[in-house]
């Protein structure tokens, strides 16, 4: 199958709203018992989510913290009842090149149609095996032409520069995820969308939305090290009685109003992820099929 004909890309090209979920594997260094408890919770969530009209993205050493390898647990424990075309592992360049190439081959052999290939945080953890993620995507595309590959863009950056990046023949991605955005920074999102439209960039984009659990200043400052966080406005909303779900829905609804139809929601945790997902979808008034 060609990478532009996989089920995931077909769904991403569908104009109907799509709410996807980003999940994080357990941190490396947990006890075996604790790690298994987390994975069991994750598997239950993934099984329930993949029965819906959604996709699940699994991170690779997110926010600079070493995580257990997502692919090893997925292939060992998911079984055949889960539609793997709805699961998209992340792979960063924060490994050796040999590992990355073998990882991609393993993913394809185990029935995963797509990978999201990112650079990874330069400031923490191991060095990158290649300076830029597109270089790794090019290697993987040559090794496994049939894999659908995802990239990355940042609406908080200069819109023209981001558009140039997406237009570059070496970008080598069939879709891309964006940095976390909020209804408090819609001006940047609008500028980014206008630049995409002006350059006729139709590569499917999946915008990131974070579910803030509290207005704790220490937590928000830590998060700000990895993505822009409107700390004062988030705290103001919590002080006014806004729940995490309501704040998340405000961002998604604001994106919908701008014409964005695909988002991924981060920080839903490990337990009861499907219940949180249903709550968001119901609040947005999406069809029951979602």
Secondary structure in CASP SS format (residue, H / E / C, confidence):
PFRMAT SS
TARGET T0000
AUTHOR 0000-0000-0000
METHOD secondary structure of the structure
MODEL  1
X C 1.00
X C 1.00
X H 1.00
X H 1.00
X H 1.00
X C 1.00
X H 1.00
X H 1.00
X H 1.00
X H 1.00
X H 1.00
X H 1.00
X H 1.00
X C 1.00
X C 1.00
X C 1.00
X C 1.00
X E 1.00
X E 1.00
X E 1.00
X E 1.00
X E 1.00
X E 1.00
X C 1.00
X C 1.00
X C 1.00
X E 1.00
X C 1.00
X C 1.00
X C 1.00
X C 1.00
X H 1.00
X H 1.00
X H 1.00
X H 1.00
X H 1.00
X H 1.00
X H 1.00
X H 1.00
X H 1.00
X H 1.00
X H 1.00
X H 1.00
X H 1.00
X H 1.00
X H 1.00
X H 1.00
X H 1.00
X H 1.00
X C 1.00
X C 1.00
X C 1.00
X C 1.00
X C 1.00
X C 1.00
X E 1.00
X E 1.00
X E 1.00
X C 1.00
X C 1.00
X C 1.00
X H 1.00
X H 1.00
X H 1.00
X C 1.00
X C 1.00
X E 1.00
X C 1.00
X C 1.00
X H 1.00
X H 1.00
X H 1.00
X H 1.00
X H 1.00
X H 1.00
X H 1.00
X H 1.00
X C 1.00
X C 1.00
X C 1.00
X C 1.00
X C 1.00
X C 1.00
X H 1.00
X H 1.00
X H 1.00
X E 1.00
X E 1.00
X E 1.00
X E 1.00
X E 1.00
X E 1.00
X C 1.00
X C 1.00
X C 1.00
X C 1.00
X H 1.00
X H 1.00
X H 1.00
X H 1.00
X H 1.00
X H 1.00
X H 1.00
X H 1.00
X H 1.00
X H 1.00
X H 1.00
X H 1.00
X H 1.00
X C 1.00
X C 1.00
X C 1.00
X C 1.00
X E 1.00
X E 1.00
X E 1.00
X E 1.00
X E 1.00
X C 1.00
X C 1.00
X C 1.00
X C 1.00
X C 1.00
X C 1.00
X C 1.00
X C 1.00
X C 1.00
X C 1.00
X C 1.00
X C 1.00
X C 1.00
X C 1.00
X H 1.00
X H 1.00
X H 1.00
X H 1.00
X H 1.00
X H 1.00
X H 1.00
X H 1.00
X H 1.00
X H 1.00
X H 1.00
X C 1.00
X C 1.00
X C 1.00
X C 1.00
X E 1.00
X E 1.00
X E 1.00
X E 1.00
X E 1.00
X E 1.00
X C 1.00
X C 1.00
X C 1.00
X C 1.00
X C 1.00
X H 1.00
X H 1.00
X H 1.00
X H 1.00
X H 1.00
X H 1.00
X H 1.00
X H 1.00
X H 1.00
X C 1.00
X C 1.00
X C 1.00
X C 1.00
X C 1.00
X C 1.00
X C 1.00
X E 1.00
X E 1.00
X E 1.00
X E 1.00
X E 1.00
X E 1.00
X E 1.00
X C 1.00
X H 1.00
X H 1.00
X H 1.00
X H 1.00
X H 1.00
X H 1.00
X H 1.00
X H 1.00
X H 1.00
X H 1.00
X H 1.00
X H 1.00
X H 1.00
X H 1.00
X H 1.00
X H 1.00
X C 1.00
X C 1.00
X C 1.00
X C 1.00
X C 1.00
X E 1.00
X E 1.00
X E 1.00
X E 1.00
X E 1.00
X E 1.00
X E 1.00
X C 1.00
X C 1.00
X C 1.00
X C 1.00
X C 1.00
X C 1.00
X H 1.00
X H 1.00
X H 1.00
X H 1.00
X H 1.00
X H 1.00
X H 1.00
X H 1.00
X C 1.00
X C 1.00
X C 1.00
X C 1.00
X C 1.00
X C 1.00
X H 1.00
X H 1.00
X H 1.00
X H 1.00
X H 1.00
X H 1.00
X H 1.00
X H 1.00
X H 1.00
X C 1.00
X C 1.00
X C 1.00
X C 1.00
X H 1.00
X H 1.00
X H 1.00
X H 1.00
X H 1.00
X H 1.00
X H 1.00
X H 1.00
X H 1.00
X H 1.00
X H 1.00
X H 1.00
X H 1.00
X H 1.00
X C 1.00
X C 1.00
X C 1.00
X C 1.00
X E 1.00
X E 1.00
X E 1.00
X E 1.00
X E 1.00
X C 1.00
X C 1.00
X C 1.00
X C 1.00
X C 1.00
X C 1.00
X H 1.00
X H 1.00
X H 1.00
X H 1.00
X H 1.00
X H 1.00
X H 1.00
X H 1.00
X H 1.00
X H 1.00
X H 1.00
X H 1.00
X C 1.00
X C 1.00
X C 1.00
X C 1.00
X C 1.00
X C 1.00
END
